[in-house]
Amino acid sequence: MSCNPAIGGTAKGHLVREIDALGGEMGKIADATGIQFKMLNTSKGPAVWSPRSQNDREWYSKEAQRRVVHQNNLDVIEDSVAEIIVKLNTLKGIRTFLRHEISCGAMVLCAGTFLNGLMHTGEKNRVGGRFGEAPALGVTESLRSLGFSSGRLKTGTPPRIDLNSIDLSKTEIQNSDNPPIPFSYHNEKILNRLIPMYLTYTNPATHNILEKGFDRSPLFTGRIKGVGPRYCPSIEDKIFRFADRDRHQIFLEPEGYDTNVVYVNGFSTSLPEEIQFEGIRSIVGLENSKMIRPGYAVEYDYFPPHQLRHTLETKIVAGLFLAGQINGTSGYEEAAGQGLIAGINAALKIQKRNPFVVQRSEGYIGVMIDDLINKSTDEPYRMFTSRAEYRLLLRQDNADRRLMRAGFELGLIAQEMIERLDEKENIVEETIRYLQSTTISPAKINPLLESKNESPILENDLLSKIIRRTNIGVWDVAQVVEIENIKTNLLRADVGQQVEIDMKYEGYIRRQNEQILRFAKFEEYIIPEHFDYTLISSLSTEGKEKLHKIRPRSIGQASRISGVTNSDISVLSIFLKQLEGR
Ligand SMILES: Cc1cc2nc3c(=O)[nH]c(=O)nc-3n(C[C@H](O)[C@H](O)[C@H](O)COP(=O)(O)OP(=O)(O)OC[C@H]3O[C@@H](n4cnc5c(N)ncnc54)[C@H](O)[C@@H]3O)c2cc1C
């Protein structure tokens, strides 16, 4: 946890659920070490509900390492990779700084913010991948010499302050959901002690103080060359870009049970240390606070992701996979999603099995990787629910129904989990069938409808229609259902929610499924791997250049590349049809 001691959040929580459904570790570690849990956006529709946890940073890291060292058939070697050995565009192995050579047929390189990392605080800078850690040297140069292009990005982190120096009585308490909903489908409940977070705000005085330091900010003086995350801006960026706002939220997040370190969420900065300190002390509740460590920004090399296939194997070097921040993303969850896909495909390659790709219609992991490849990125990419076109299908609550069977096929999910999923699917189906075929009389349902401000019915009506009403939920219907096992099904948290969403949004879900089918034929319309786009003179210049650079697998993928127009797609389709003699 280089930055925030938290997992999940809007759209990121969806990624964690998907990682878990595919057999990844993140959700289990977050559940084991969580100190606060919240389901975000519950006032909005189910597509955007997202789980988030605060975690004990030390414990999270120990739990992650414990799981790594207890993994069967895994050797752990600690050393720095200095060079990647490649022959005839095929990976052969790596050479470390201690001059050890390790040969391998596949590797996943996930160097994070470390490649030629440079950290900035005010006018001071020092080399490093993150606080207290050296940068990784040599890897960028090794990859560039093989023909890869690289770029420079930056990210930042806020100062940490001492919990004992905060006047908590002046802040707003933010309590955990209780009982918390676990991230992992493997866990039924969370028994950890839950602790609160605290909310305060910046004010005009804070903004004036910080502005004083702008002329020494590496962001504004041009010392930082890398592009930062637009959606997770530094406090100086926020003050500069939203000059009309006179306050910004600051969440004070304790980093664990047994530590006085507090993460000042919302105050990411690389301003000079003394300006950070003065700014922090102008915030209500923080007037006497002690700064344990100043915030800083880090600049690092990344490799624009159009150089990857959907398996995250590079197009230039067979066997070399890249995952995480090195691909231009930002965030633990985005990194974990890619790590899992790259890891799975590296293993499948060695086992000579077919690759595994999550489609855009199957998961946010698929949306992210497809976006990275087709749109590449010149600013840190983070996940948003708005990036997915089939949002109502890709919910955080149904990741198991979408992906767990694939995890099982890959050998990452236990038989017992699939049996549980099968049982749940059967119960959901049985309950929906019952609701769709059972009517209820006005006498039995009208008192409930009236108590919920819903208009009464005049004659018998189907329960499936009743449940579609805005103010009616499964819990309400459960009260009037006479069959005991259906009542129990509706009240079962994992089943009731699926039934309610499947019924209430039936029309939307059907339309999205139809759309997927309509677009599927374009995804299956394959473009030959080494197709020469210069053969088609009527393609736009930009279209030709992008198609040549990204080399899409299918017409579907080609249509999502930014810069490729609809007319490029029709010209290309007609040409390919003629070529195939269709
Ligand atoms: C200062 C800072 C601020 C951040 N702020 C945010 C934020 O606001 N929001 C957000 O979502 N994310 C933020 N992040 C990003 C988040 O930490 C990353 O997105 C995430 O950790 C990336 O995961 P990763 O696995 O790609 O790389 P990392 O977690 O960085 O891990 C890379 C690992 O590779 C190792 N390594 C690197 N090079 C070599 C080598 N040559 N040989 C051997 N080992 C090597 C490193 O030691 C490290 O353990 C921030 C990160 C930093 C450092």
The ligand as an SDF file (V2000), in Angstrom:
LIG
                    3D

 53 58  0  0  0  0  0  0  0  0999 V2000
    3.6470    8.1280   -3.9870 C   0  0  0  0  0  0  0  0  0  0  0  0
    2.5380    7.2970   -4.5660 C   0  0  0  0  0  0  0  0  0  0  0  0
    1.2920    7.8070   -4.6320 C   0  0  0  0  0  0  0  0  0  0  0  0
    0.2500    7.0790   -5.1630 C   0  0  0  0  0  0  0  0  0  0  0  0
   -0.9700    7.6160   -5.1950 N   0  0  0  0  0  0  0  0  0  0  0  0
   -2.0110    6.9220   -5.6680 C   0  0  0  0  0  0  0  0  0  0  0  0
   -3.2930    7.4780   -5.6610 C   0  0  0  0  0  0  0  0  0  0  0  0
   -3.4910    8.6010   -5.2380 O   0  0  0  0  0  0  0  0  0  0  0  0
   -4.3230    6.7640   -6.1620 N   0  0  0  0  0  0  0  0  0  0  0  0
   -4.1320    5.5360   -6.6450 C   0  0  0  0  0  0  0  0  0  0  0  0
   -5.0930    4.9040   -7.0630 O   0  0  0  0  0  0  0  0  0  0  0  0
   -2.9210    4.9880   -6.6590 N   0  0  0  0  0  0  0  0  0  0  0  0
   -1.8620    5.6580   -6.1860 C   0  0  0  0  0  0  0  0  0  0  0  0
   -0.6250    5.1370   -6.1850 N   0  0  0  0  0  0  0  0  0  0  0  0
   -0.4690    4.0340   -6.9890 C   0  0  0  0  0  0  0  0  0  0  0  0
   -0.5660    2.6640   -6.3960 C   0  0  0  0  0  0  0  0  0  0  0  0
    0.3470    2.5540   -5.3670 O   0  0  0  0  0  0  0  0  0  0  0  0
   -0.2040    1.8230   -7.5470 C   0  0  0  0  0  0  0  0  0  0  0  0
   -1.1410    2.0170   -8.5890 O   0  0  0  0  0  0  0  0  0  0  0  0
   -0.1450    0.3540   -7.2970 C   0  0  0  0  0  0  0  0  0  0  0  0
    0.5550    0.0580   -6.1410 O   0  0  0  0  0  0  0  0  0  0  0  0
    0.5620   -0.2240   -8.4950 C   0  0  0  0  0  0  0  0  0  0  0  0
    0.7970   -1.5490   -8.2950 O   0  0  0  0  0  0  0  0  0  0  0  0
    1.9400   -2.2740   -9.0550 P   0  0  0  0  0  0  0  0  0  0  0  0
    1.8430   -3.6930   -8.6090 O   0  0  0  0  0  0  0  0  0  0  0  0
    1.8810   -1.9570  -10.4820 O   0  0  0  0  0  0  0  0  0  0  0  0
    3.2800   -1.6240   -8.5280 O   0  0  0  0  0  0  0  0  0  0  0  0
    3.8440   -1.3290   -7.0770 P   0  0  0  0  0  0  0  0  0  0  0  0
    2.8160   -1.4970   -6.0350 O   0  0  0  0  0  0  0  0  0  0  0  0
    4.5600   -0.0350   -7.1800 O   0  0  0  0  0  0  0  0  0  0  0  0
    4.8910   -2.5080   -6.8890 O   0  0  0  0  0  0  0  0  0  0  0  0
    6.0020   -2.6260   -7.7110 C   0  0  0  0  0  0  0  0  0  0  0  0
    6.9390   -3.6210   -7.0520 C   0  0  0  0  0  0  0  0  0  0  0  0
    7.9460   -3.9850   -7.9830 O   0  0  0  0  0  0  0  0  0  0  0  0
    9.2140   -3.9590   -7.3380 C   0  0  0  0  0  0  0  0  0  0  0  0
   10.2010   -3.6580   -8.3920 N   0  0  0  0  0  0  0  0  0  0  0  0
   10.2210   -2.5650   -9.2000 C   0  0  0  0  0  0  0  0  0  0  0  0
   11.2450   -2.6590  -10.0690 N   0  0  0  0  0  0  0  0  0  0  0  0
   11.8770   -3.8310   -9.8160 C   0  0  0  0  0  0  0  0  0  0  0  0
   13.0010   -4.4920  -10.3820 C   0  0  0  0  0  0  0  0  0  0  0  0
   13.6860   -3.9660  -11.3900 N   0  0  0  0  0  0  0  0  0  0  0  0
   13.3630   -5.6810   -9.8610 N   0  0  0  0  0  0  0  0  0  0  0  0
   12.6710   -6.2410   -8.8450 C   0  0  0  0  0  0  0  0  0  0  0  0
   11.6000   -5.6730   -8.2710 N   0  0  0  0  0  0  0  0  0  0  0  0
   11.2060   -4.4780   -8.7520 C   0  0  0  0  0  0  0  0  0  0  0  0
    9.0880   -2.8750   -6.2980 C   0  0  0  0  0  0  0  0  0  0  0  0
   10.0130   -3.0880   -5.2780 O   0  0  0  0  0  0  0  0  0  0  0  0
    7.6550   -3.0530   -5.8380 C   0  0  0  0  0  0  0  0  0  0  0  0
    7.5820   -3.9930   -4.8150 O   0  0  0  0  0  0  0  0  0  0  0  0
    0.4720    5.8180   -5.6650 C   0  0  0  0  0  0  0  0  0  0  0  0
    1.7530    5.2870   -5.5990 C   0  0  0  0  0  0  0  0  0  0  0  0
    2.7720    6.0300   -5.0580 C   0  0  0  0  0  0  0  0  0  0  0  0
    4.1580    5.4450   -5.0000 C   0  0  0  0  0  0  0  0  0  0  0  0
  1  2  1  0
  2  3  1  0
  2 52  2  0
  3  4  2  0
  4  5  1  0
  4 50  1  0
  5  6  2  0
  6  7  1  0
  6 13  1  0
  7  8  2  0
  7  9  1  0
  9 10  1  0
 10 11  2  0
 10 12  1  0
 12 13  2  0
 13 14  1  0
 14 15  1  0
 14 50  1  0
 15 16  1  0
 16 17  1  0
 16 18  1  0
 18 19  1  0
 18 20  1  0
 20 21  1  0
 20 22  1  0
 22 23  1  0
 23 24  1  0
 24 25  2  0
 24 26  1  0
 24 27  1  0
 27 28  1  0
 28 29  2  0
 28 30  1  0
 28 31  1  0
 31 32  1  0
 32 33  1  0
 33 34  1  0
 33 48  1  0
 34 35  1  0
 35 36  1  0
 35 46  1  0
 36 37  1  0
 36 45  1  0
 37 38  2  0
 38 39  1  0
 39 40  1  0
 39 45  2  0
 40 41  1  0
 40 42  2  0
 42 43  1  0
 43 44  2  0
 44 45  1  0
 46 47  1  0
 46 48  1  0
 48 49  1  0
 50 51  2  0
 51 52  1  0
 52 53  1  0
M  END
$$$$
